[in-house]
Amino acid sequence: MASVNRNYLKLPGSYLFSTIARKVEAYTSAHPDADIIRMGIGDVTQPIAPAIIQALHEAVDEMGSDDSFRGYAPDLGYEFLRSIIAEKDYKDRGCDIDPSEIFISDGAKSDCGNIQEIFDVNNKIAVCDPVYPVYVDSNVMAGRTGEYDESLGCFRDVIYMPCTRENGFVPLFPKEIPDLIYLCFPNNPTGAVMKKDALQGWVDYARSHGSVILYDAAYEAFIAEDDVPHSIYECTGAKECAIEFRSFSKTAGFTGLRLGFTVVPKELEAGGEKLWPLWARRHGTKYNGAPYIVQRAGEAVYSEKGRSQIRQQIAIYKENARIIVEGMKEAGYEVFGGVNAPYIWMKTKDNMTSWEFFDYLLNEAQIVGTPGSGFGPGGEGYFRLTAFGSRMGSIRAIDRIKKL
Ligand SMILES: Cc1ncc(COP(=O)(O)O)c(C=O)c1O
């Protein structure tokens, strides 16, 4: 008789954004004329930049012609894309990453979720609290955690590293030594960044304990300050202890096109075994490559025109973030993030719980945000707004909140 992977049964309730969608749906059916401003889900709204659209058109035409048609993409991605990434994202920042260490994929979510497969099931993971839920949930599914403790809102056998306003939302080294350390900076949901010295500290920590850092840099393009590293490989020794995930989603509006990549350095080992061949084996066995058309679009992100156009788009989101941060402060809220990230993290009003504040904003101002507690127990009492909406939406949202 077939039986299920019981680890899946450890996952509590429904996915955060499904719960939000259900609540919003209930509200709109009761108030069909409500003008709702959505600042919840971290999805982009700007259309794909013209230089990228042009590359897509050209690649589509190539697919319709005998002499330029492409079938399966190479397992690890097309050389044209891997070399331009190695040059522009790494060499230009002084990082020595070879194109062969770059694995093209359909986005950072799948890579962040799948990477745990190449590690032993007994490895202990450490995550920030609050955290992007994929890191924990994918390890739960794999059986690398204990049961969910309802009263604490945590899984057993996971090291949660509190990220609080006291530590600037940057974790301290945990007492118990983890095998795998998930770090994400600029951070979702707090919008915090880790400065170069602090990240170097984590690299040194990982190297001295034989841990591997799984570094999610999906929001790298939003970094505005000089002393914030864009890649973990800007730190000395990181190639010996870190894997890095990148995404085209927030950088260039590819949430619907799907493209990302993961860097696994050739010298990186865990317990004396190299990780590059394992990830290459996994990629080759379970993944058949991002579409040629989309990889050509990815290449166009690095062209002169492409770069300038995506910079303008990011500037629009960053200006929204500035408007939201300033406006929320004027409205009397304690606000974090929004400078090097598209996320604004704030304390709720009058010590409301995150979900109470969600209901309050929805009912009183028709604004949808994300309850901080959905990202882990450390997020309780906080709320996340995104800057991915329109300029008018951001301004109107602030006006409404100021009037509450
Ligand atoms: C921290 C973080 N990593 C990864 C992703 C997923 O990126 P992608 O669209 O490339 O799968 C997201 C998306 O919201 C994210 O917030």
The ligand as a Gaussian input file, in Angstrom:
#p B3LYP/6-31G(d) Opt

LIG

0 1
 C       14.087000      35.887000      -0.099000
 C       13.527000      35.371000      -1.362000
 N       14.184000      34.436000      -2.034000
 C       13.705000      33.920000      -3.180000
 C       12.503000      34.365000      -3.702000
 C       11.951000      33.733000      -4.930000
 O       12.510000      34.237000      -6.059000
 P       12.154000      33.654000      -7.491000
 O       11.020000      34.454000      -8.034000
 O       13.413000      33.800000      -8.269000
 O       11.782000      32.206000      -7.341000
 C       11.778000      35.337000      -3.036000
 C       10.478000      35.781000      -3.579000
 O        9.704000      36.495000      -3.032000
 C       12.287000      35.853000      -1.827000
 O       11.622000      36.783000      -1.142000

